[in-house]
Amino acid sequence: MKYYFFTLIMAFSVITGCDEKHQIKEGTFEYDIDFLKQHQETIVLTNNDGKSRVAVVPAYQGRIMTSSASGEKGNSYGWLNYEAIASDKLEEKINVYGGEDRFWMGPEGGQYSIFFKNGDEFTFDKWQTPRQIDTEVFEVVSQSTSSASFQKEMKLENYQGFPFHIQVNRAVNVFDQKTVEQNLGIDLHQLQLDYVGVESVNEIKNIGHQPWSKDTGLLSIWILGMLKPSDQSKMIVTYKGAPEYKSYFGDIPSDNIAVKNDMILLKADGKHRTKIGLAPENTNPLIGSYDTEKKILTVCQFSFGEDKEYVNSLWEHQETPYQGDVVNVYNDGPLEDGGQLGPFYELESSSPAKELGKNESVKHSHITYHFEGDEADLNSLCQQLFKVQLSDISI
């Protein structure tokens, strides 16, 4: 009998010991993957011997939800809205699931908006995210270890009542070391850093019978990346020419923004609602952020050429509907009613607005990199990419 009880105790100790050993730590990629797979089909893409990991959810428009530079146990970079993902209820205006690269389209406001119905006032009460880019599933077309492609046919109507018949093609690619080095012009062999680089390649094609023209309204591809805020994080917006930007939510407190060293710096703390945008003439296709506490350097590249016409998303009837932004950054914060969408911060880029005939298309790529590791090597990388030291990223 004594032997029997001893065996039970030993078995219980082994089981509980295993549970403790395999306990999933919150904030890791493993934790977020486990959570996502409980609620949605989730594709995990990998590269660099499994250290670079990316989670993609087809039901959320092929959205890149999060990534890691250090395998399953590494930091999970994307901001996830756990409550919304776990809920069976669909919200009316927008379902804020999170994710560090989501597919949207513009314009959001103005006389060619796809977020307001004809005749409605440009107020939050009337604002509505199209379900096609909010809750509808993108079909998986192909998948490999490090890439996946998606497709969606959709019909949208803008504020003018013009009908768009669109085919969306979207591909997600996780980069190997050589591609990261070539894209950024760096040598990772010289740096003791973990990294992940993930690209979304997006295309909208006119498959309708009517051409898309400026007179009836154009569309843009709009990629938004939601990331985790902290009191120690700053967004980095490089620019060319002059630091001219459009502010969307009024004046920005002076202790939330700084302009220096050919950069616009904004707090990414999720505590004060702030959004700015840069026009084509001021855009340099390199933005990012730095978390001083966790020592995470995030870098975004995006396709950008000589095009000058971008959709204008201001919530008003516009005199210049094609003088919009190429790049936007957003810090979430409390709304007027005291509620809040996040908290999170966003790094965003858009494609130009194009007049398209039948079967013509516009493409846009957006790349997100995360680097972690030795602070001296992070500083060296920051100097190479942003021409400043980490200590300069301060407000």
C-alpha positions in Angstrom: 0.0 0.0 0.0 2.8 2.4 0.9 4.5 1.6 -2.5 1.1 2.4 -4.3 0.8 5.8 -2.7 4.5 6.6 -3.4 4.0 5.7 -7.1 1.0 8.1 -7.2 2.9 10.9 -5.6 5.8 10.4 -8.0 3.5 10.3 -11.0 1.8 13.5 -9.9 5.1 15.2 -9.4 6.2 14.3 -12.9 3.0 15.6 -14.5 3.0 18.9 -12.6 6.7 19.3 -13.3 6.0 18.9 -17.0 3.2 21.4 -16.9 5.5 23.9 -15.3 8.3 23.2 -17.7 6.0 23.6 -20.7 4.1 26.6 -19.4 3.6 29.1 -22.2 4.8 32.6 -21.4 2.6 35.5 -22.2 4.1 38.0 -24.7 5.8 35.3 -26.7 5.1 34.1 -30.2 4.2 30.7 -28.8 1.5 32.3 -26.6 -0.1 34.2 -29.4 0.0 31.3 -31.8 -1.7 29.1 -29.2 -4.3 31.7 -28.7 -4.9 32.4 -32.4 -5.3 28.7 -33.3 -8.0 28.4 -30.7 -10.2 30.9 -32.6 -9.1 31.0 -36.3 -7.2 29.0 -38.9 -3.6 30.3 -38.5 -0.8 29.8 -41.0 2.7 29.9 -39.5 5.5 30.8 -42.0 9.2 30.4 -41.1 12.7 31.1 -42.4 16.2 31.3 -41.0 16.2 27.9 -39.5 12.8 28.6 -37.8 14.0 31.7 -35.9 12.0 34.0 -38.1 8.3 33.2 -37.6 5.2 34.9 -38.9 1.5 34.2 -38.2 -1.1 34.9 -40.9 -4.9 34.5 -40.6 -6.9 34.1 -43.9 -10.2 35.0 -42.2 -8.7 38.4 -41.4 -8.0 39.2 -45.1 -4.6 37.3 -45.1 -3.5 39.6 -42.2 0.0 39.2 -40.7 -1.0 39.0 -37.1 2.4 38.9 -35.4 6.0 37.7 -35.9 9.1 36.7 -33.9 12.8 37.0 -34.5 13.7 34.3 -32.0 11.5 31.4 -32.7 8.5 30.3 -30.6 9.9 31.6 -27.3 10.8 35.0 -28.7 8.9 38.2 -28.3 5.7 38.5 -30.3 5.7 41.9 -32.0 2.2 42.4 -33.4 -0.5 43.9 -31.2 -3.5 41.5 -30.9 -6.9 42.4 -29.5 -7.5 39.2 -27.6 -11.1 40.1 -26.6 -12.2 40.9 -30.1 -10.6 37.7 -31.5 -12.2 35.5 -28.9 -15.6 37.1 -29.3 -18.3 35.6 -31.5 -19.9 39.0 -31.9 -19.2 41.2 -34.9 -19.0 44.9 -34.2 -20.9 47.3 -36.4 -18.3 49.9 -37.5 -15.0 48.0 -37.3 -13.6 44.8 -35.8 -10.3 45.7 -34.3 -8.5 42.4 -34.4 -5.0 43.9 -34.5 -2.1 42.6 -36.6 1.1 44.1 -37.8 0.2 44.2 -41.5 -3.4 44.4 -42.5 -4.9 45.0 -46.0 -7.2 48.0 -46.3 -8.2 50.4 -49.1 -8.7 54.2 -49.3 -10.0 56.8 -49.4 -11.5 56.8 -46.0 -13.1 60.2 -46.2 -14.1 62.8 -48.8 -16.4 62.7 -51.8 -14.9 59.5 -53.1 -14.8 57.7 -49.8 -15.6 53.9 -49.5 -16.3 54.3 -45.7 -19.3 56.7 -46.1 -22.5 56.3 -48.0 -23.7 58.9 -50.5 -25.2 62.0 -48.8 -24.0 61.0 -45.3 -22.2 63.5 -43.1 -18.5 62.8 -42.4 -19.1 61.9 -38.8 -18.2 58.9 -36.7 -21.9 58.0 -36.4 -22.0 57.5 -40.2 -18.5 56.0 -40.7 -18.5 52.3 -41.6 -15.6 50.0 -42.5 -16.5 47.9 -45.6 -17.0 44.3 -44.6 -14.9 43.2 -47.5 -11.8 44.5 -45.7 -13.0 43.9 -42.2 -14.7 40.6 -41.7 -14.6 38.6 -45.0 -12.2 35.7 -45.6 -9.4 35.8 -48.2 -9.0 32.5 -50.0 -5.6 30.7 -49.7 -4.3 30.2 -53.2 -0.9 28.7 -52.4 1.4 28.1 -49.5 5.0 27.0 -48.8 7.3 27.1 -45.8 8.0 30.8 -46.0 5.2 32.2 -48.2 1.5 32.2 -48.7 -0.8 33.9 -51.3 -4.4 34.9 -51.1 -7.2 36.1 -53.4 -10.5 37.9 -52.9 -13.1 39.1 -55.4 -15.2 42.0 -54.1 -17.6 44.7 -55.1 -17.6 48.1 -53.4 -19.5 51.3 -54.0 -18.0 54.8 -53.2 -19.7 58.0 -51.9 -20.6 58.9 -55.5 -22.3 55.6 -56.1 -19.6 54.3 -58.4 -19.4 50.5 -58.4 -16.0 48.9 -58.2 -15.5 45.3 -59.1 -12.1 44.3 -57.8 -9.8 41.3 -57.6 -7.4 41.5 -54.7 -4.2 39.5 -54.8 -2.1 39.4 -51.7 1.1 37.5 -50.9 3.1 37.2 -47.7 6.8 36.3 -47.8 9.2 35.8 -44.9 12.7 36.7 -45.9 16.0 34.8 -45.5 19.1 36.6 -44.3 20.4 37.4 -47.8 17.2 39.1 -48.8 17.1 41.2 -45.6 20.7 42.3 -46.2 20.1 43.1 -49.9 17.0 45.1 -49.2 18.5 47.2 -46.4 22.1 47.3 -47.6 23.5 45.8 -44.4 25.7 42.9 -43.4 24.1 40.9 -40.6 27.2 38.7 -40.3 28.9 41.6 -38.5 26.0 42.1 -36.0 24.9 39.9 -33.1 21.2 40.4 -33.8 18.1 38.3 -34.2 15.8 39.4 -37.0 12.6 38.8 -38.9 11.7 40.4 -42.2 8.2 39.9 -43.6 6.7 41.4 -46.8 3.2 41.8 -48.1 2.8 42.2 -51.8 -0.7 43.6 -52.7 -2.5 44.1 -55.9 -6.0 45.5 -56.8 -7.2 44.8 -60.3 -10.2 46.3 -62.1 -12.3 43.3 -63.2 -15.4 45.3 -63.9 -16.7 46.7 -67.2 -16.2 50.4 -66.3 -12.9 52.2 -66.2 -11.8 53.8 -62.9 -11.4 57.5 -63.4 -10.6 60.6 -61.3 -14.1 62.0 -62.0 -15.9 59.0 -60.4 -13.2 58.2 -57.8 -10.1 56.1 -57.5 -8.8 53.6 -54.9 -5.5 53.0 -53.1 -4.0 50.0 -51.3 -3.5 51.0 -47.7 -1.4 48.8 -45.4 -1.5 49.4 -41.6 0.6 47.7 -39.0 -0.5 47.6 -35.4 2.3 47.2 -32.8 2.6 47.1 -29.0 3.0 50.5 -27.4 5.1 51.3 -24.4 6.3 54.4 -22.5 9.8 53.7 -23.9 8.8 53.5 -27.6 9.1 56.2 -30.2 8.0 56.2 -33.9 10.6 57.3 -36.5 9.5 59.0 -39.7 12.3 60.0 -42.1 11.5 62.7 -44.6 13.0 64.6 -47.5 12.8 68.3 -48.3 11.0 69.7 -45.3 9.3 68.1 -42.2 5.9 69.1 -43.4 3.2 66.8 -42.2 -0.6 66.8 -41.9 -2.0 66.4 -38.4 -5.4 64.6 -38.2 -6.4 65.0 -34.7 -5.6 68.6 -33.9 -2.4 70.0 -32.3 0.1 67.6 -31.0 1.5 68.3 -27.5 5.1 69.4 -27.7 6.3 66.6 -25.4 4.8 64.0 -27.8 6.7 65.0 -31.0 10.1 66.2 -32.0 11.7 67.1 -35.3 15.5 66.6 -35.5 18.2 64.9 -37.6 15.9 64.7 -40.6 13.4 62.7 -38.6 10.0 63.3 -37.1 9.7 61.4 -33.8 6.5 60.7 -32.0 5.7 58.9 -28.8 4.3 55.4 -29.3 2.8 55.0 -25.8 -0.9 54.4 -26.7 -1.9 57.3 -24.4 -2.6 60.3 -26.7 -4.5 60.0 -30.0 -2.1 61.4 -32.7 -1.9 60.8 -36.4 0.3 62.5 -39.0 0.7 62.0 -42.7 3.4 62.9 -45.3 2.7 63.9 -48.9 4.8 62.4 -51.8 7.1 65.4 -52.0 8.2 64.8 -48.4 8.2 61.0 -48.3 11.2 58.9 -47.8 10.2 55.2 -47.9 11.8 54.3 -44.5 10.0 54.5 -41.2 10.2 52.6 -37.9 10.2 52.6 -34.2 12.5 51.8 -31.2 11.6 50.4 -27.9 14.3 51.4 -25.4 13.2 49.0 -22.7 12.9 45.8 -24.8 15.6 47.0 -27.2 13.6 46.2 -30.3 14.3 48.2 -33.5 11.5 48.0 -36.0 12.0 49.2 -39.6 9.4 49.5 -42.4 10.1 49.8 -46.2 7.5 50.3 -48.8 7.2 50.7 -52.6 7.4 54.3 -53.6 8.2 55.9 -57.0 7.6 59.0 -58.9 3.8 59.1 -58.5 2.3 62.3 -57.1 -1.3 61.4 -56.8 -2.6 59.7 -53.6 -6.1 59.5 -52.3 -7.1 62.1 -49.6 -8.8 60.5 -46.6 -9.7 63.7 -44.7 -13.3 63.5 -43.5 -14.6 66.4 -45.5 -15.6 67.4 -49.0 -12.2 68.0 -50.5 -10.8 70.6 -53.0 -7.8 68.3 -53.6 -9.0 64.7 -53.5 -5.8 63.3 -55.0 -3.3 65.2 -52.8 -3.2 62.7 -50.0 -0.6 60.9 -47.9 1.9 58.2 -48.8 2.8 57.4 -45.2 1.0 57.7 -41.9 1.8 57.0 -38.3 -0.7 56.8 -35.5 -0.5 56.7 -31.8 -3.7 55.4 -30.2 -5.3 57.1 -27.2 -8.6 57.7 -25.5 -11.5 58.9 -27.6 -13.8 61.8 -26.7 -16.2 59.4 -25.0 -13.4 58.0 -22.9 -13.2 54.7 -24.8 -10.2 53.4 -26.7 -9.6 51.2 -29.6 -6.3 49.8 -28.4 -3.9 50.8 -27.1 -1.5 50.3 -30.0 0.5 52.3 -32.5 0.5 52.0 -36.3 3.0 52.3 -39.1 1.2 52.8 -42.4 1.9 53.2 -46.1 -0.3 53.6 -49.2 -0.1 53.0 -53.0 -0.7 55.8 -55.5 -4.2 56.4 -56.9 -4.4 55.1 -60.5 -6.9 55.3 -63.3 -7.4 51.7 -64.4 -9.1 50.2 -67.4 -10.5 46.6 -67.4 -7.9 44.1 -66.1 -5.4 46.8 -65.2 -4.0 46.9 -61.7 -2.0 48.8 -59.1 0.5 47.0 -56.8 2.0 48.0 -53.4 4.5 46.2 -51.2 5.1 46.9 -47.5 8.0 45.2 -45.5 8.3 45.1 -41.7 11.6 44.1 -40.0 12.3 43.6 -36.3 15.8 43.5 -34.8 16.8 42.5 -31.3 20.1 41.8 -29.6 23.2 43.5 -28.5 22.6 47.2 -27.9 25.9 48.2 -29.5 25.0 46.3 -32.7 21.5 47.8 -32.7 23.1 51.2 -32.4 25.4 50.4 -35.4 22.3 49.2 -37.4 20.4 52.4 -36.5 23.3 54.5 -37.7 23.4 52.7 -41.0 19.6 52.9 -41.6 18.5 56.2 -40.0 21.9 58.0 -39.8 21.5 58.6 -36.0 22.4 56.8 -32.8 19.8 55.1 -30.6 20.3 57.9 -28.1 19.0 60.4 -30.6 15.6 58.7 -30.8 14.3 60.7 -27.9 11.7 63.4 -27.3 
